């Protein structure tokens, strides 16, 4: 019996020794590590100084400047890891810690909106309430701010009172919107909704405006610069103005054709120009030219012609003269200069086989004004062998008089600046040239002259020769010493039908 107990004691001792050795081995592997990164949801921007803790509790650490963290010597097991930072929603992630291994977690924290405030209610600025819009374009503007500087998204709702048609302009980031397709003679109501996509949207008060009726007798066309673009206007004899083209595009050189009661004009994107057509109230705009476009030494200095009784519009392209029907068909070359000089301006008789051309070199100088037939045969010279800039070209209804402007100073430079530009009438019968720039203020230029319908007056642009001052449109009675009459301020490129 004693021997049996001895054997049992030895077995128990051996078992305890083996168990003790295994326990020591497990103890060596019972710790691991945890690393990770914390970023902002959506932008993935690292979030430093984020508090990282675990449950069950281990060490508490904070993320570094790159959003990274590391917790060492964590007992093996299952943990819930917490990431907490002011201004963000606290987030949790599970993690399993294994002996002698490093586990990894990534947090994407959402911005906390608990104390977030909505944007201020939009305040409508333009058009003003009950304003009368002088054209088919309105520039809508408003104000709103967000207390937390959250991005604001706007929706503009525009209602046509006559038809109850509602236009929605959604997901706007700017506080301005230009709309160029208003209906003439119509009343509109508009309001703006603002949202930060966190709080409930806020809505402005409603504002109303009217669009003036279609112009009945607007015989004058001109151009005014708005927001860096040329914009075409019409006006009646009393000076009431009406905007025809959008301030978002560059439109200029208007020419009205009385036979079809439409207006042709140039529209440029900076590199190219096309001929466009619109109704005299600015509606139904469409492009006429396509593959062959007007071009020359300077897109601002070229013009085109559309005689009243013609279906064809005539325009220059470098050393060639083209015609195209106002519906966009029938493109044909009419004439090419024999010496390679560039055609910049053209005037065409309504009732005779007569075309007047102004040509120049690549710099706009070495100017020549002369006449040709529709067959391209040269018939006379009006101006040549002069220094300086020439611009503006018109022909009288009896084909006897040619009107143009010429810088008599003879100055030439790369900017095409004029110093002393005056208006002249050349008589094709008497072969005489008359200076008609009566009472022209010193230091100014008379430019872009055209005959009135009855040819008793000329309409023209006058501006300082400094090249940067405002342009104004005047009229002057031919053959008298009467003073000039200011017709439109801050305006140029007139047409008078």
Beta strands, then each sheet from edge to edge (+ up, - down):
strand 1: 31-40
strand 2: 51-55
strand 3: 61-62
strand 4: 68-75
strand 5: 77-84
strand 6: 91-97
strand 7: 102-109
strand 8: 123-126
strand 9: 131-133
strand 10: 138-143
strand 11: 153-160
strand 12: 166-172
strand 13: 176-179
strand 14: 187-195
strand 15: 202-203
strand 16: 207-211
strand 17: 220-226
strand 18: 229-235
strand 19: 241-243
strand 20: 250-257
strand 21: 262-268
strand 22: 273-279
strand 23: 286-287
strand 24: 304-305
strand 25: 312-317
strand 26: 320-325
strand 27: 332-336
strand 28: 342-348
strand 29: 355-360
strand 30: 368-372
strand 31: 378-383
strand 32: 390-395
strand 33: 401-407
strand 34: 421-427
strand 35: 432-435
strand 36: 444-451
strand 37: 457-464
strand 38: 471-477
strand 39: 485-488
strand 40: 492-496
sheet 1: 4+ 1- 7-
sheet 2: 3+ 2- 5+ 6-
sheet 3: 8+ 10- 13+
sheet 4: 9+ 16+ 14- 11+ 12-
sheet 5: 9+ 16+ 14- 15+
sheet 6: 19+ 18- 17+ 40-
sheet 7: 20+ 21- 22+ 23-
sheet 8: 24+ 25- 26+ 27-
sheet 9: 28+ 29- 30+ 31-
sheet 10: 32+ 33- 34+ 35-
sheet 11: 36+ 37- 38+ 39-
end
